[in-house]
Amino acid sequence: QVKLVESGGNLVQPGGSLRLTCVASGVKVTNSVMGWYRQAPGKEREMVARISSGGSIYGDSVKGRFTISTDSAKNTAYLQMNSLEPEDTAVYYCYNYFGIDYWGQGTQVTVSS
């Protein structure tokens, strides 16, 4: 049974930074695809970043500002978010693909002054 637990969401001012954490169990983060998606009110869920043994990819709106990484010892994925903008406000979901899709419960990120 794969379980993904996110944390780190918060209220932050524009230009600020946050780091989201996703602790995985039931799967090794370095042997599968890990990712972060987000969904803002009234919008579809969109890919923010994904990482696998082949490298990482980012959504166009976050390139150069966000960085995805994994820690095999902690079996954890991270999303470092810098230069946050109000448009980054959304619920952020941790994602894993290991044969099928798995999702975390989501963590709220709000960027506002």
Beta strands, then each sheet from edge to edge (+ up, - down):
strand 1: 3-7
strand 2: 11-12
strand 3: 18-25
strand 4: 33-39
strand 5: 46-52
strand 6: 55-58
strand 7: 66-71
strand 8: 76-81
strand 9: 90-97
strand 10: 101-103
strand 11: 107-111
sheet 1: 1+ 3- 8+ 7-
sheet 2: 2+ 11+ 9- 4+ 5- 6+
sheet 3: 2+ 11+ 9- 10+
end
